[in-house]
């Protein structure tokens, strides 16, 4: 009897030892799988961020090339050439980093396709500069809008292919990790059933541990996504500041107007009439895209934009075109980056912020609530900050005078509801200006 008990103890001990070894192996395997997923995730995010930066810089270069062709001021053209050279240096550096990250044969092939497209795209720049020197601006404009745009669209497709491939690799790795987690969970539960009760606590802990790994990776991925969004916002701000700098501004106008539209929208959201549309997400988007309201001015020649005197009818018509051009530029910039609804919101701000409540504005002569709410809010913020700011064609106006003009034009130029809200925020706005 004692021998049988001894044998049973030995058997149980061996079973427990085998179970413990198997559990250790499963923990190690799950850990290695998690490390592999973490590596692929981090490298994938780096690749996506680099591709996104390259895409943003390419569209910025396209805009700068168009501005270069349209400009008739040598100093401004030299500044544009310098900016283009700086962007090219950044792109070459980012391409080098991206090349180091692209390790598989397929990734290297996609990288070479993208980089050769960039070299071809850059090669067009010398031709355009030569055409400009020869005063063939219309041909140069054709090269920018047709030839270079065609190469840019090909590069955009190549960058999208890389992004899709990277997302696929991350998804496959994540799926593999979840499969390992599932198998580990099943095996551990079987071991828990056939092993001593004392091991149950350990097995449950291991399951919880594996879940915490997934939670950690999910949070890390969310952090990287938030980082990409912040980078998008900074790119939008930089582009808007570039446009503002052409007429001597230093970015204060875009910061002020963004602040004003957010103040107005948050206050109007408390009214039942606007509560549904002016939700928290809409207000954040409105403040984020407000800096792009005058992005179309990049297509207006310096001779008109910086003219200190009154514009002629023909010059004013060219100035008015910045609304339509701005809407088109925003669609080109934000499509495939933002969802369609967000793109339309940003476009409406640029396209309609010079429409008037009584229908006498431009470019479409919209009236009343035909004008998108975002543009009606933008109009008040834009005009107010322009009134109290010094420009090349006017002196700054006092805050009292500016508020007086806004109130006087309520119901003619501006939406009465927006003006009433704006006037009610006077103390808060003055405190902001003082700071």
Secondary structure, DSSP 4 states (H G I P E B T S, - for coil): -HHHHHHHHHHHHHHHHHHHHHHHHHHHHHHHHHHHHHHHHHHHHHHHHHHHHHHHHHHHHHHHHHHHHH---HHHHHHHHHHHHHHHHHHHHHHHHHHHH--SHHHHHHHHHHHHHHHHHHHHHHHHHHHHHTT-HHHHHHIIIIIIHHHHHHHHHHHHHHHHHHHHHHHHHHHHHHHHHHHHHHHHHHHHHHS-THHHHHHHHHHHHHHHHHHHHHHHHHHHHHHHHHHHHHHHHHHHHHHHHTTT--SHHHHHHHHHHHHHHHHHTTSTTTTTTS-HHHHHHHHHHGGGTTGGGGGS-HHHHT-SSPPPHHHHHHHHHHHHHHHHHHHHHHBTTB-HHHHHHHHHHHHHTT--TTS--SSS---GGGS-HHHHHHHHHHHHHHHTS-BTTB----HHHHHHHHHHTBTTTB-HHHHHHHHHTHHHHHHHHH-
